[in-house]
Amino acid sequence: MPVKKVDSLLADYAFYHRKRGNKVCHFIGIPLIMYSLFVLLRPVVLIEPFTAAELLVILSIAYYMSLNLKLAIGMLLTTSLLDFAAGKTADFRIGIAAMTIGWIFQGIGHAVYEKRSPAFLRNLIHLLIGPLFLLNEVWRVRRITPASAA
């Protein structure tokens, strides 16, 4: 049976995220980064009442649907909640602070625990796979085994 694309992407991402401390840092950092993107994109109104934040949700969910419907539904719920929370935040400084703190947690996870560069430095698509990986860690929709370094 051929390996599905989502399994391959999750396995590759998992190779860079094996240590518990790194995963904990990512469970803090990635939602902060996602939230910050929604805060920072909210003021960009495309067509009233839709903003660049909603466009990001739509495009990312469309990509996730191409990978796995169950995970895409979970990501729709997650991103919708984060976008809703961002809508209650009118201060871009909160978005910048959340972004900064999120990336600090990411850096700590890789430098202190994983001792390995982030996966997105090798493949930019991992910037989208990170949130999916975390959701899969909670929901266990896909069984993955970390890939070996290519």
C-alpha positions in Angstrom: 0.0 0.0 0.0 1.5 3.4 -1.0 2.3 6.0 1.6 -0.1 8.9 1.6 1.3 12.3 1.2 0.1 13.5 4.6 1.9 10.5 6.2 5.1 11.3 4.5 4.9 15.0 5.5 4.1 14.2 9.1 6.8 11.6 9.3 9.4 14.0 7.9 8.2 16.7 10.4 8.3 14.1 13.2 12.0 13.4 12.5 12.7 17.0 13.6 10.4 16.8 16.6 11.2 13.7 18.6 12.0 15.1 22.1 9.1 15.7 24.5 10.5 19.1 25.6 10.6 20.3 22.0 7.0 19.1 21.4 5.9 21.0 24.6 7.6 24.1 23.3 5.8 23.7 20.0 2.5 23.2 21.7 3.0 26.7 23.1 4.9 28.4 20.3 2.9 27.3 17.2 -0.5 28.5 18.5 1.0 31.8 19.6 2.5 32.2 16.1 -0.8 31.3 14.4 -2.7 33.7 16.7 -0.2 36.4 16.0 -0.7 36.0 12.2 -4.4 36.4 12.6 -4.0 39.5 14.8 -1.6 41.1 12.3 -3.7 40.2 9.2 -7.0 41.3 10.7 -6.7 45.0 9.8 -6.1 44.1 6.2 -9.7 44.2 4.9 -10.1 42.5 1.5 -13.8 42.7 0.9 -15.9 43.8 3.8 -16.2 42.0 6.2 -13.5 39.5 5.1 -9.9 40.2 6.1 -6.5 38.7 5.1 -6.9 36.6 8.3 -9.9 34.8 6.9 -8.1 34.3 3.6 -5.3 32.6 5.4 -7.8 30.3 7.1 -9.5 29.5 3.8 -6.2 28.8 2.0 -4.7 26.7 4.7 -7.9 24.7 5.2 -8.0 24.0 1.5 -4.5 22.7 1.6 -5.2 20.6 4.7 -8.3 19.2 3.0 -6.1 18.0 0.1 -4.1 16.0 2.7 -6.7 14.6 5.2 -10.3 15.5 5.8 -10.4 14.7 9.5 -7.3 16.7 10.3 -8.6 19.6 8.1 -11.8 19.7 10.1 -9.8 19.9 13.3 -7.6 22.6 11.8 -10.8 24.5 10.8 -12.0 24.5 14.4 -8.6 25.5 15.7 -7.9 28.3 13.2 -11.5 29.6 13.6 -11.1 29.8 17.4 -7.7 31.5 17.0 -9.1 33.9 14.4 -12.1 34.7 16.6 -9.7 35.4 19.5 -7.6 37.6 17.3 -10.8 39.5 16.3 -11.1 40.5 20.0 -7.6 41.9 19.9 -7.3 45.3 18.2 -3.7 45.9 19.2 -1.0 44.9 16.7 1.6 45.0 19.6 -0.1 42.0 21.1 0.3 40.2 17.8 4.0 41.1 17.6 4.5 40.0 21.2 2.7 36.7 20.6 4.8 36.2 17.4 8.0 36.9 19.3 7.2 34.7 22.2 6.1 31.9 19.9 9.3 31.9 17.9 11.3 32.0 21.2 9.6 28.8 22.3 10.3 27.3 18.9 14.0 28.2 19.2 14.2 26.9 22.7 12.6 23.6 21.6 15.1 23.0 18.9 18.2 24.4 20.6 17.7 23.0 24.1 15.8 19.8 23.6 16.0 18.6 20.0 19.5 19.9 19.2 18.5 20.0 15.6 17.5 22.8 13.1 13.8 23.3 12.5 12.2 21.3 9.7 11.0 24.3 7.8 14.7 25.3 7.1 14.8 22.2 4.9 11.2 22.4 3.5 9.1 25.5 3.9 5.9 23.5 3.7 6.6 22.4 7.2 5.4 25.9 8.3 1.9 24.6 7.4 2.6 21.0 8.6 3.6 22.1 12.2 0.0 22.9 13.3 -1.2 19.7 11.6 1.4 17.6 13.3 0.4 19.0 16.7 -3.3 18.3 16.0 -2.4 14.8 15.0 -0.4 14.3 18.2 -3.6 15.0 20.1 -6.2 13.3 17.9 -4.0 10.4 16.6 -5.7 10.5 13.2 -2.7 9.2 11.4 -0.1 6.8 12.7 3.3 8.1 11.9 6.9 6.9 12.3 9.6 9.6 12.1 11.4 9.5 8.8 15.1 9.3 8.6 17.1 12.3 7.4 17.1 12.6 3.6 
